[in-house]
C-alpha cells in the first residue's frame, strides 16, 4: 500500500488538512475499528470478555514500544502523560544540596514543573540557551556541564522550532561525567530514531497522542534496568506489587520491572487504541514512517520557501525534523492560524511563527495546498 492510499484511510481528511500532528494527531480507520469492536465486545460481556485480556494487551503494547526503542520489554511501561513520567523520575531521585539539574531554555512545562521542588532542597536548576542549529548547540551544552550537574533532562525535539537535539553526542558527554541523562520524548517518539542504550539515555517519558497517533491521556515511559533499581517509588498502588491479583495480605515487594508504575486499573479503551495505532505504525515500519514524515516536511518546506516564507529548521540534513516553523515579516501568527482554519487547514501558532507538522494522514498535494493558502493569507 502506498502512502496516498494510507492517507485515504484517515477520516480527518473528509473535514480538514490536519497539520498539527505534533500537538494532537488523529486516528487511522483501523484504530476506529479496533476501539468500536472492543466497545461492542464489552457491551455484550462486560469484564467477562475474553478478546482483550489486560495482561495480553499490556504485553502487546510494551513489545511494540520495546521494538521501536530497541530495549527490553521490562524497561517500558504505559503511563498517563509525560508530566507524570517526569514526576516519577524527579521525586524518585536522591539528589543533594549543591547538585545541579540542566534543562533547555523555553522547555515545555512537562519537563520543568516536576523538577521545581528541588529548588527548596538546595538543588540548582540551570537552563541552556537556545541555538539555531544542533551543531552550535552542542558546544554551548558542553560548556554548560560542570562537576555539580547530576541530571540532564532534555526534549528529543524542540516543541517550538522542531529542531532535533543531538542526543547521541549529549549522551556521550553525560556518560563521561556520570550524569543521569533523561529525555522528554513527547516530540521525539515516532519522529526521530530513539535508541536509549546507544545514546546513554536512562529515562524517557512521552505522550501517545502525538507522533504515535494514540489517545489523549495516555503515554509511555522507558526506565533503564540500572535506574529502576535505584529509583524510589513516588507512590504505590494495587498494580505496583507482585501478585497484584491477590489483594490480601498487603505486601511491600514491588514488581521487578517498569510495570510497577501501572499502579491501578487502566483505561482499557485507551490501551486498545494505543495498541492498534502502534500495530499500524509497526506494520508500515517505524523507520519508514519517520522517513515519510520528514519527506512531507521537506515538501512543505520547499513549497513555503518558493512563496517567500522563512523557515527556522529543516536546513540540517543529518538532523531531519517533521516540525516546520514558518514566518514572514509583518505576519501575525495567531491571526494567520485562525484564517487557515477557514480553509480547513489546522496548524498552530508558536512564538510568532506558524507551526506545521505533517504525518501519515497527509499527502504532498495537501502540502502544496497549505502553502498556497498561507501565501494567499499573507498577501
matplotlib code that plots the C-alpha trace (Angstrom):
import matplotlib.pyplot as plt

x = [0.0, 1.4, 1.2, -1.6, -3.7, -2.7, -3.7, -7.1, -7.9, -7.9, -11.4, -10.0, -9.3, -13.1, -13.0, -9.5, -6.0, -4.6, -1.1, -0.9, 0.2, 3.0, 0.2, -2.6, -2.6, -5.6, -6.5, -6.3, -9.5, -8.0, -7.9, -11.5, -12.5, -10.5, -12.0, -15.5, -15.0, -13.8, -16.8, -19.1, -17.4, -17.5, -21.2, -22.0, -19.8, -18.6, -15.5, -16.1, -15.0, -12.0, -10.9, -8.9, -7.3, -5.5, -2.2, -2.1, -2.9, -0.3, 2.3, 1.4, 1.9, 5.2, 6.6, 5.9, 7.5, 10.5, 10.8, 10.8, 13.3, 15.5, 15.2, 13.8, 10.0, 10.8, 12.1, 9.0, 5.5, 2.3, 1.6, -0.8, 1.4, 4.9, 4.5, 3.5, 6.6, 9.0, 7.3, 8.1, 11.7, 12.2, 10.6, 12.3, 15.9, 18.2, 19.9, 21.9, 22.2, 24.7, 23.7, 22.6, 19.9, 20.3, 17.3, 16.8, 15.6, 11.9, 11.3, 7.8, 6.3, 6.1, 9.9, 10.1, 7.5, 8.4, 11.9, 10.8, 10.6, 14.3, 14.9, 13.6, 16.1, 19.3, 19.5, 20.1, 18.2, 20.1, 18.9, 20.9, 20.2, 18.5, 20.6, 19.7, 21.4, 22.3, 26.0, 26.1, 24.0, 26.4, 29.2, 27.1, 25.8, 29.3, 30.4, 27.3, 28.4, 30.1, 31.0, 27.8, 25.5, 23.9, 20.9, 20.5, 16.8, 16.1, 13.5, 14.4, 13.0, 12.1, 8.4, 8.7, 11.1, 11.2, 15.0, 16.2, 18.8, 22.0, 21.1, 24.0, 26.6, 24.8, 24.6, 28.3, 29.1, 26.9, 28.4, 31.9, 30.8, 28.5, 25.5, 21.9, 20.5, 16.7, 14.8, 11.3, 10.4, 6.9, 8.0, 10.6, 8.9, 7.8, 9.6, 13.3, 15.2, 15.5, 17.9, 18.3, 21.1, 23.2, 22.5, 23.1, 19.6, 18.5, 14.9, 12.3, 8.7, 6.3, 2.7, 0.9, -1.2, 1.4, 3.6, 2.5, -1.2, -2.5, -5.3, -5.2, -4.5, -2.1, 1.7, 4.7, 7.9, 11.3, 13.5, 16.8, 17.2, 20.1, 18.0, 14.9, 17.0, 17.8, 14.8, 12.5, 8.8, 6.8, 3.7, 2.4, -0.8, -2.5, -0.7, 2.8, 3.3, 4.0, 0.9, -1.3, -4.3, -4.2, -5.3, -4.6, -2.3, -0.7, 2.9, 5.8, 7.6, 7.5, 7.3, 10.8, 10.1, 8.7, 5.2, 5.3, 4.3, 0.9, -0.4, -4.1, -6.9, -6.0, -8.3, -8.7, -10.2, -7.0, -4.9, -6.9, -6.5, -2.7, -2.1, -3.9, -2.0, 1.3, 0.3, -0.5, 2.9, 4.8, 3.2, 4.3, 7.7, 8.7, 11.7, 9.6, 7.0, 9.7, 11.0, 7.5, 7.0, 10.3, 9.7, 6.4, 8.1, 10.7, 8.0, 6.2, 9.5, 10.2, 6.6, 6.8, 10.3, 9.1, 6.5, 8.8, 8.4, 11.3, 11.8, 13.8, 14.6, 14.9, 18.3, 20.3, 20.5, 21.8, 19.0, 15.8, 12.6, 8.8, 8.0, 8.1, 8.3, 7.4, 7.1, 7.1, 7.8, 4.6, 2.6, 0.5, 0.8, -2.3, -4.5, -3.0, -3.7, -7.3, -7.5, -6.0, -8.8, -11.3, -9.7, -10.0, -6.2, -5.1, -1.8, -0.5, 0.9, 4.2, 6.4, 5.1, 5.5, 3.2, 4.0, 3.1, 3.6, 2.5, 2.0, 0.7, -2.7, -1.2, -0.2, 2.1, -0.9, -2.0, 1.4, 1.1, -2.5, -1.5, 1.4, -0.9, -3.5, -0.8, 0.6, -2.9, -3.5, -0.1, -0.5]
y = [0.0, 3.4, 6.5, 8.1, 5.0, 5.1, 8.8, 7.9, 5.8, 8.7, 10.1, 13.5, 14.2, 14.5, 17.6, 19.1, 19.1, 18.2, 19.7, 19.8, 16.2, 17.2, 18.7, 16.1, 13.6, 11.7, 8.0, 5.7, 3.9, 0.6, 2.2, 3.3, -0.3, -1.7, 0.6, 0.1, -3.7, -3.5, -1.5, -4.0, -6.9, -5.2, -4.2, -7.9, -9.4, -6.8, -7.7, -11.3, -10.5, -12.6, -11.0, -8.2, -9.7, -6.8, -8.6, -9.7, -6.2, -4.7, -7.1, -6.3, -2.6, -3.0, -5.4, -2.8, 0.0, -2.1, -3.0, 0.7, 1.7, -1.5, -2.1, -4.8, -5.1, -4.9, -1.4, 0.2, 0.7, 2.6, 5.8, 8.7, 11.5, 13.0, 15.1, 12.0, 10.2, 13.0, 13.3, 9.6, 10.3, 13.6, 12.6, 9.2, 10.6, 11.2, 14.5, 16.5, 20.3, 21.8, 19.4, 20.9, 19.9, 21.1, 21.9, 23.6, 27.2, 27.6, 23.9, 22.5, 22.6, 18.8, 18.7, 21.8, 21.7, 18.2, 19.5, 22.7, 21.1, 20.6, 24.4, 24.3, 21.5, 23.3, 21.9, 24.4, 24.3, 25.8, 26.4, 26.1, 28.9, 28.1, 28.0, 27.8, 24.5, 21.2, 21.9, 25.2, 23.8, 21.0, 23.5, 25.6, 22.4, 21.1, 24.4, 24.3, 21.0, 21.1, 18.7, 19.8, 18.7, 15.4, 15.3, 16.5, 16.4, 17.4, 17.1, 15.0, 17.7, 21.3, 21.7, 25.3, 25.1, 21.4, 21.3, 17.8, 17.8, 15.8, 13.1, 10.8, 13.5, 14.6, 11.1, 10.5, 13.7, 12.6, 9.2, 10.7, 12.7, 10.1, 12.3, 10.9, 11.6, 11.9, 12.7, 14.2, 12.1, 13.6, 15.3, 12.5, 9.1, 8.2, 11.1, 10.5, 7.3, 7.0, 4.2, 4.7, 2.1, 3.6, 7.2, 6.6, 7.6, 6.3, 7.6, 8.7, 9.7, 10.5, 11.1, 8.7, 11.3, 13.0, 11.1, 7.7, 8.5, 7.2, 8.6, 11.7, 10.9, 8.0, 7.9, 5.7, 5.5, 3.9, 3.3, 1.5, -1.5, 0.2, 3.3, 1.3, -0.5, 2.8, 4.9, 5.3, 4.8, 8.0, 6.1, 2.6, 1.1, -2.2, -2.8, -1.9, -5.1, -8.7, -11.0, -7.9, -10.0, -11.2, -8.2, -9.6, -9.7, -6.4, -6.6, -4.3, -6.2, -4.2, -5.7, -6.2, -4.3, -0.9, -2.3, -1.2, 2.2, 1.0, 1.5, 0.7, -0.1, 1.3, 2.7, -0.3, 1.7, 3.8, 0.7, -0.8, 2.4, 2.7, -0.9, -0.6, 2.6, 1.0, -2.0, 0.2, 2.0, -1.2, -2.8, 0.1, 0.1, 2.6, 3.8, 4.1, 6.2, 8.5, 8.9, 9.7, 12.4, 14.1, 13.7, 15.6, 18.2, 18.7, 19.0, 21.7, 23.5, 23.7, 24.9, 27.6, 28.8, 29.1, 31.6, 33.7, 32.3, 32.0, 28.7, 28.1, 24.4, 21.6, 23.0, 20.3, 17.1, 15.0, 16.2, 15.9, 17.0, 16.9, 20.2, 23.3, 26.8, 29.4, 33.2, 36.3, 39.9, 41.5, 38.3, 37.8, 34.1, 33.9, 35.6, 33.5, 30.2, 31.3, 32.3, 28.9, 27.2, 29.0, 26.9, 23.8, 23.7, 23.1, 24.4, 26.0, 29.4, 29.3, 32.3, 34.4, 31.6, 29.2, 25.6, 22.8, 19.1, 16.5, 12.8, 9.7, 11.4, 13.9, 14.0, 16.0, 17.6, 18.8, 20.4, 22.4, 23.4, 24.5, 26.6, 28.2, 29.2, 30.6, 32.7, 33.9, 35.0, 36.7, 38.7]
z = [0.0, -0.9, 1.3, -0.6, 0.0, 3.7, 3.9, 2.4, 5.4, 7.8, 8.4, 9.2, 5.5, 5.0, 7.2, 7.5, 6.3, 9.7, 10.1, 13.9, 14.5, 16.9, 19.0, 18.8, 16.0, 14.6, 14.4, 11.4, 10.4, 11.7, 15.2, 15.0, 14.1, 17.0, 19.6, 18.2, 18.3, 21.9, 23.0, 21.2, 22.9, 26.3, 25.9, 25.4, 28.0, 30.4, 32.3, 31.4, 27.8, 26.7, 23.5, 25.2, 28.4, 30.1, 30.6, 26.9, 25.8, 28.1, 26.8, 23.2, 23.7, 25.6, 22.9, 20.2, 22.2, 23.1, 19.4, 18.4, 21.0, 20.9, 24.6, 26.9, 27.4, 31.2, 30.7, 29.1, 30.5, 30.0, 32.0, 31.5, 30.2, 30.0, 33.2, 35.2, 34.0, 34.9, 38.3, 38.9, 38.0, 39.8, 43.1, 42.9, 42.7, 45.7, 44.9, 47.4, 48.2, 45.7, 42.9, 39.6, 37.1, 33.5, 31.3, 28.0, 27.8, 26.9, 27.5, 27.6, 31.1, 31.5, 31.8, 34.0, 36.7, 38.0, 38.9, 40.7, 44.2, 44.2, 44.5, 48.1, 48.8, 47.8, 44.3, 41.5, 38.2, 35.2, 31.7, 28.5, 25.9, 22.6, 19.4, 15.7, 14.9, 16.6, 15.8, 17.6, 20.5, 21.4, 22.0, 24.4, 26.0, 26.6, 28.2, 30.5, 32.1, 35.5, 38.3, 40.1, 37.2, 38.2, 35.9, 32.3, 31.2, 27.6, 24.9, 21.9, 19.6, 20.4, 20.6, 19.4, 16.5, 15.6, 16.0, 17.0, 19.7, 19.2, 21.7, 20.7, 21.5, 24.6, 25.9, 25.3, 27.3, 30.1, 30.2, 30.5, 33.6, 35.1, 34.7, 34.5, 31.0, 30.8, 27.6, 27.1, 24.1, 23.6, 20.3, 19.6, 19.9, 16.4, 14.7, 15.4, 16.0, 19.7, 20.9, 24.6, 25.0, 22.2, 23.4, 27.1, 27.9, 31.3, 31.2, 28.7, 29.1, 26.2, 25.3, 23.0, 21.1, 19.0, 16.5, 17.8, 17.0, 20.3, 22.6, 24.6, 28.2, 27.6, 27.4, 27.8, 29.9, 29.5, 32.6, 32.2, 34.5, 36.3, 37.0, 38.1, 40.7, 42.5, 41.8, 44.8, 44.1, 44.3, 45.4, 45.4, 44.2, 43.8, 40.5, 41.9, 43.9, 42.9, 42.7, 42.3, 41.6, 45.3, 47.4, 50.9, 52.8, 51.9, 50.8, 50.0, 47.3, 44.1, 40.6, 39.3, 36.0, 34.9, 35.2, 38.9, 37.7, 36.4, 39.9, 39.4, 36.9, 33.5, 30.8, 28.5, 25.7, 25.6, 25.6, 22.7, 20.8, 21.5, 20.7, 17.4, 16.5, 17.3, 15.2, 12.2, 12.5, 13.1, 10.0, 7.8, 9.6, 12.2, 10.1, 7.0, 8.9, 10.2, 6.6, 5.4, 8.0, 7.2, 3.4, 3.8, 5.9, 3.2, 0.6, 2.7, 3.3, -0.4, -1.1, 1.6, 0.6, -3.0, -1.8, 0.3, 3.8, 6.2, 8.0, 11.1, 10.6, 8.1, 7.0, 8.6, 6.5, 9.4, 11.8, 9.9, 11.6, 11.0, 12.5, 10.3, 11.9, 9.2, 9.2, 7.1, 8.1, 9.4, 9.5, 12.7, 13.5, 15.7, 13.1, 10.3, 12.1, 12.5, 8.9, 7.8, 9.8, 7.5, 4.7, 6.9, 7.4, 11.0, 12.2, 15.5, 16.5, 18.5, 19.4, 16.5, 13.9, 12.2, 13.1, 10.8, 11.5, 8.8, 9.4, 7.6, 7.2, 4.8, 1.2, -1.0, -2.6, 0.8, 1.4, -1.7, -0.9, 2.6, 1.2, -1.4, 1.2, 3.6, 0.8, -0.1, 3.5, 3.7, 0.5]

ax = plt.figure().add_subplot(projection="3d")
ax.plot(x, y, z, "-o")
ax.set_aspect("equal")
plt.show()
